Structure formats: structure tokens, C-alpha cells
Amino acid sequence: HAAELLGLVCFTDQELREIHLGTLEVLEKRGIFVEEEEALEVLDGGGAWVDRDTKVVRFPPYLVEEALQAAPATYVAAGRVPESDVVLASDRVHFTNFGEGIMINDPFSGERRETVKQDLANAAILVDYLEHCDVYERAMLSHDVPADVSPLHNAEASLLNTTKHHFLCPGNGFLAKRVVAVMEAILGGKGKLRERPMMTFVTCPVSPLKLVRDCCQIIMEAARAEIGVNVISIAMSGGSAPVTLAGTLVTHNAEVLAGITLAQLTKKGAKVVYGSSTCGFDLRLGTASVGGPEMALFSAAVAQLAHRYSLPSFVGGG
């Protein structure tokens, strides 16, 4: 699997089992804060224990295990053309660009400035030409459009300028539906997206142990549209998660598995990706230590966990 292919195996099978069992204990006894009312209804109806006053949901272990069994081990991440299709699975390694660029050194003027919509279009064109970038993640943010609808502009700039499968955070449930409508128009009508799921939505729980409203909505809309959703935990060891590697992985794992369970209870068989940008927290500077050795260890460990669950994984690079 991915970690073995890269020559870095962090945990034995027994250690992975201990992390999994620790995760089930956290989900059963501590639970997850779930902000969205509709998600609480779905989880309650599916067998989770829901406290309406605190919005804390506790998950019986069998419910999580059933969700992992229901999630597909592989799916075709369709491009705008069949030649750009990529098969996602726990034993395949692919590469993508990274996202969330908020500043750019203008390639023409040299000016350092905020990113705008045209920069997204240019980045999509560039990645489309890079043969070793197998899929495209929305690379930057459109600061020159109204913030409330910027995910729609991000989607337009990206989808119209690459043939590759696209990873994008649609912002919230309302905008997710609009992005689905855009893709259906590109593909030629309603129902076509189910045949060729050309996008995987991206969403992030809030550490520690929260599925906030937008996150829940995006997970549920992806399941209903029958496209993938990449649930990315960004737990920070020593900040929003325990300082130890194993403790952070339990927190991380609980957040992702809660999202996967919500997806499967929304629609059984929903396509999911096990995501991670988890890293260490620099206690001296108060910043996320992206690029530190801890992130490499977390990423390798996450690939192992995803392989254990037979799920495609997405991990940030240093």
C-alpha cells in the first residue's frame, strides 16, 4: 500500500488495531459535536446516540464498523474526458497539487499579491499539462469576488480549464448543490454526474472532535449526488490534539470516521476518501508545523490506517 511503496511504515498491525480500538472508545464514550440539525436526524435515525441539548453524538462501535464496510474500497475519479480518469484505491499512489494558496508572486510582474479568479484558471491550465499530476485540487482562492459565493467562482475557474478530476470545497450545502448543477450542465444534464463523478468534494472537521454545520452539509450533499467526499482532519499535535503521535491519530481518526459514518447513513455506499493534513503544532511560534517531520509521520500513518479500512486516502505533503 501507499506507505509501503514509499518505504515508510510507522505502525505494526497490532498498533494500528490499538489506534482503531482507541478511536471506537472515543466515539462511543466521548462522542462528536455535530452542529447541523439534519445531520443529527440522520445519525439518530441510523442508530447513533444523540443528545439534542449538547448536540453531542456518540457512536456504537458496530455502527462505525458497518459504515466502513459499506464505503467502497475503490472508485473511478472521472475527468472531463475518459483519458483523464483515475482509479482511487488504498493500494494505488497518485499525485496532485496542493490547495489553499492565498498569496501569489505574480509570474508576469513579480508583485506579491492576493490570489484572484484568473490565477485559479491559470493554475488549472498548468496542472492540466503536468503529466505526473493525476488529479487537480483547487489551488488558490478568488479574492476578487464576493466571499459568500467564491466557491462557485473557484469551481468555474477550475472546471473550465482542466480535464482532470477535481477536488474542491464547495463551502456549504447550498453552494454544493449549485456546484453539482454546474457539473451536470458541463456533462450534459441531470443524472450524468452519477455516470461520471468528475469532482470529489472536500471538507474538514474542526479539531478536536467537531463536525460543524458546513462540514455536515457537504458530506450529505456529496452522498446524495453520488460523488466522492474527502474528509480531511487537520488535527494539530500539541494544539488541537494530544501531543503524542498516537493520541493525535486517535483524535484524527475519530473525526474522519464520524464523517464517513454520516456519509454512509445518508446514503449507503457513498464514496469517501480518508483525508489528512494533520501535523505538529509549533508551541514556540503558535503555528501549524507544515513541512515538519511529524507531518511526514502522520501522513504515512494515515495511509496505513486507510489501507486497513480499504479506503482511498489523501495526505498532505511536507
C-alpha positions in Angstrom: 0.0 0.0 0.0 1.0 3.7 -0.1 3.2 3.8 3.0 5.0 0.6 2.0 5.5 1.8 -1.5 7.2 4.9 -0.1 9.3 2.8 2.2 7.9 4.2 5.5 5.8 2.0 7.8 5.1 3.7 11.1 2.9 1.1 12.9 2.6 -2.6 13.2 -0.7 -4.2 12.6 -1.2 -4.6 16.4 -0.5 -0.9 16.9 -3.0 0.0 14.2 -5.5 -2.2 15.9 -4.9 -0.3 19.2 -5.4 3.0 17.5 -8.7 1.7 15.9 -9.9 0.4 19.3 -9.0 3.7 21.0 -10.9 5.5 18.3 -14.0 3.4 18.8 -13.8 4.1 22.5 -13.6 7.9 22.0 -16.6 7.7 19.5 -18.7 5.6 21.9 -17.9 7.3 25.2 -16.8 10.9 24.4 -18.7 11.4 21.1 -18.5 14.1 18.4 -20.2 17.5 18.5 -22.5 17.7 15.4 -23.8 21.2 14.7 -26.2 20.5 11.8 -29.7 19.6 12.7 -30.4 17.5 9.7 -27.2 15.5 10.4 -28.4 14.9 13.9 -31.6 13.5 12.4 -29.7 11.2 10.1 -27.4 9.9 12.8 -30.3 9.5 15.3 -32.3 7.5 12.7 -29.2 5.4 11.9 -28.6 4.2 15.4 -26.3 6.7 17.0 -27.0 8.2 20.5 -27.8 11.8 20.1 -28.0 14.4 22.9 -30.2 17.2 21.5 -29.2 19.6 24.2 -25.5 19.4 23.8 -25.5 18.2 20.1 -23.0 15.5 21.1 -23.4 12.3 19.2 -22.0 9.0 20.5 -21.5 6.1 18.1 -21.9 2.5 18.9 -18.9 0.6 17.6 -21.0 -1.6 15.4 -22.3 1.5 13.6 -18.8 2.7 12.7 -17.7 -0.8 11.6 -20.8 -1.1 9.4 -20.1 2.3 7.8 -16.5 1.2 7.0 -17.8 -2.0 5.4 -20.3 0.0 3.3 -17.8 2.5 2.0 -16.4 1.5 -1.4 -12.8 0.3 -1.4 -12.3 2.0 -4.8 -14.0 4.4 -7.2 -13.3 6.0 -10.6 -12.5 9.7 -10.2 -13.7 10.7 -13.6 -12.2 13.5 -15.6 -14.0 15.7 -18.0 -12.7 13.3 -20.6 -12.2 9.5 -20.1 -8.5 9.8 -20.8 -8.2 11.8 -17.5 -10.0 9.2 -15.4 -8.1 7.9 -12.3 -8.9 4.9 -10.1 -8.7 5.7 -6.4 -7.8 2.8 -4.1 -5.8 2.2 -1.0 -3.1 0.4 -2.9 -2.5 3.0 -5.6 -0.4 6.1 -5.4 -1.3 9.3 -7.3 -0.1 12.9 -7.0 -1.9 16.2 -7.0 -1.1 19.9 -6.4 -2.0 21.3 -3.0 -4.6 23.9 -2.2 -5.4 27.0 -0.2 -2.9 29.4 -1.8 -3.9 32.9 -0.6 -0.9 34.9 -1.9 1.0 34.7 -5.2 4.1 36.1 -6.7 2.7 37.3 -10.0 4.6 35.4 -12.8 4.4 38.5 -15.1 5.0 41.5 -12.8 6.8 39.8 -9.9 4.4 41.5 -7.5 3.4 39.6 -4.3 -0.4 39.9 -4.1 -3.6 38.2 -3.1 -4.8 35.5 -5.5 -7.7 36.2 -7.9 -10.0 34.1 -10.0 -7.8 34.3 -13.1 -4.9 32.8 -11.0 -7.1 29.7 -10.4 -7.8 29.4 -14.1 -4.0 29.7 -14.8 -3.2 27.1 -12.2 -5.8 24.7 -13.6 -4.3 25.0 -17.1 -0.8 24.4 -15.7 -1.8 21.3 -13.8 -3.7 20.0 -16.8 -0.3 19.9 -18.7 1.6 18.3 -15.9 1.6 14.6 -16.7 2.6 13.5 -13.1 -0.3 15.4 -11.5 -3.1 12.9 -11.8 -5.9 15.0 -10.3 -6.3 18.7 -9.7 -7.1 20.3 -6.3 -8.4 23.8 -6.4 -5.1 25.6 -5.9 -6.0 29.1 -4.7 -8.8 31.4 -3.6 -10.7 34.0 -5.6 -10.3 37.2 -3.6 -11.7 39.4 -6.3 -15.3 38.1 -6.0 -17.9 38.2 -3.1 -16.7 35.8 -0.4 -20.2 34.3 0.1 -20.2 32.9 -3.5 -16.4 32.5 -4.0 -16.6 28.6 -4.1 -18.8 28.9 -7.2 -16.2 31.1 -8.9 -13.5 28.7 -7.8 -15.4 25.8 -9.3 -16.0 27.7 -12.6 -12.4 28.8 -13.0 -11.1 25.3 -12.3 -13.6 23.1 -14.1 -13.4 25.1 -17.4 -9.6 24.9 -17.5 -8.7 21.3 -16.7 -9.8 17.9 -18.0 -8.6 16.2 -14.8 -10.7 15.1 -11.9 -11.2 17.9 -9.5 -11.1 18.2 -5.7 -12.9 21.3 -4.3 -14.5 22.5 -1.1 -17.9 23.9 -2.1 -18.2 26.0 1.1 -21.6 24.8 2.4 -24.6 22.7 1.4 -26.4 25.4 -0.6 -23.3 26.1 -2.7 -22.6 22.4 -3.0 -26.0 22.0 -4.8 -25.1 24.8 -7.2 -21.7 23.2 -8.0 -23.5 19.9 -8.7 -25.7 21.8 -11.1 -22.7 23.3 -12.9 -21.2 19.9 -13.3 -24.4 18.5 -14.6 -24.5 21.3 -17.2 -20.9 20.5 -18.3 -21.7 16.8 -18.6 -25.0 17.3 -20.5 -27.8 17.1 -18.0 -29.2 15.6 -14.8 -28.1 12.1 -14.0 -24.9 12.4 -16.0 -22.9 13.2 -12.9 -23.7 9.8 -11.4 -22.3 8.2 -14.5 -19.1 10.3 -14.5 -18.4 11.8 -11.0 -15.9 14.4 -12.1 -15.4 16.0 -8.7 -14.7 15.0 -5.2 -15.9 17.4 -2.6 -13.5 18.3 0.2 -14.5 19.2 3.8 -12.7 19.4 7.2 -14.0 18.6 10.7 -12.9 21.1 13.3 -10.5 19.6 15.8 -11.0 18.5 18.4 -13.9 16.3 17.6 -16.4 18.6 15.9 -18.4 18.2 12.7 -19.6 21.8 12.1 -22.6 22.7 10.1 -20.9 23.3 6.7 -18.9 20.1 7.0 -22.0 18.0 7.7 -23.9 19.6 4.8 -21.1 19.0 2.3 -20.8 15.3 3.4 -24.5 14.8 3.0 -24.8 16.6 -0.4 -21.9 14.6 -1.8 -23.6 11.3 -0.7 -26.9 12.3 -2.3 -25.2 13.4 -5.6 -23.2 10.1 -5.6 -19.9 11.9 -5.9 -16.9 11.4 -3.5 -16.2 13.4 -0.4 -12.7 13.8 1.0 -13.0 14.2 4.8 -9.7 15.8 5.9 -8.8 16.2 9.6 -6.3 18.9 10.4 -5.6 18.0 14.0 -2.5 19.7 15.3 -0.5 17.6 17.8 0.1 19.7 20.9 -2.5 22.3 19.9 -6.0 20.9 18.9 -5.0 17.3 19.7 -2.8 15.3 22.1 0.9 16.0 21.9 1.7 12.3 21.1 1.6 10.9 17.6 -0.7 8.0 18.7 -3.0 10.3 20.6 -3.3 12.7 17.7 -4.1 9.9 15.4 -6.9 8.7 17.6 -8.4 12.2 17.6 -7.8 12.5 13.8 -9.3 9.0 13.2 -12.4 9.7 15.3 -13.2 12.9 13.3 -12.8 11.2 9.9 -14.7 8.0 10.9 -17.6 10.2 12.2 -17.7 11.9 8.8 -17.6 8.6 7.0 -20.4 7.2 9.2 -22.6 10.3 8.4 -22.0 9.8 4.7 -23.0 6.1 4.8 -26.1 6.8 6.9 -27.1 9.5 4.4 -26.7 7.1 1.5 -25.2 3.6 1.9 -22.3 3.0 -0.4 -21.3 6.7 -0.5 -17.9 7.3 -2.0 -15.4 8.6 0.6 -11.7 9.4 0.8 -9.8 9.3 4.1 -8.1 12.6 4.3 -5.3 14.2 6.3 -3.4 17.5 6.7 -2.7 16.6 10.3 0.7 18.0 11.5 2.5 19.1 14.6 1.9 22.4 16.4 4.8 24.7 16.9 4.5 25.7 20.6 7.1 28.3 20.3 5.6 30.2 17.3 2.0 29.2 17.7 1.7 27.9 14.1 1.0 24.7 12.3 4.3 23.0 11.6 3.5 22.0 8.0 6.6 20.6 6.4 8.0 19.3 9.7 9.0 15.6 10.2 5.9 15.0 12.3 3.7 15.7 9.3 5.5 13.1 7.2 5.0 10.5 10.0 1.3 11.4 10.3 0.8 11.1 6.5 2.5 7.7 6.4 0.4 6.5 9.4 -2.8 7.8 7.8 -2.0 5.8 4.6 -1.6 2.7 6.8 -5.0 3.4 8.5 -6.8 4.0 5.2 -5.3 0.7 3.9 -6.5 -1.1 7.0 -10.0 0.3 6.2 -9.7 -0.5 2.5 -10.3 3.2 1.7 -8.6 5.6 -0.7 -6.5 8.2 1.2 -5.4 11.8 0.6 -2.5 13.1 2.6 -0.7 16.5 2.6 3.0 16.6 1.7 5.7 18.5 3.6 
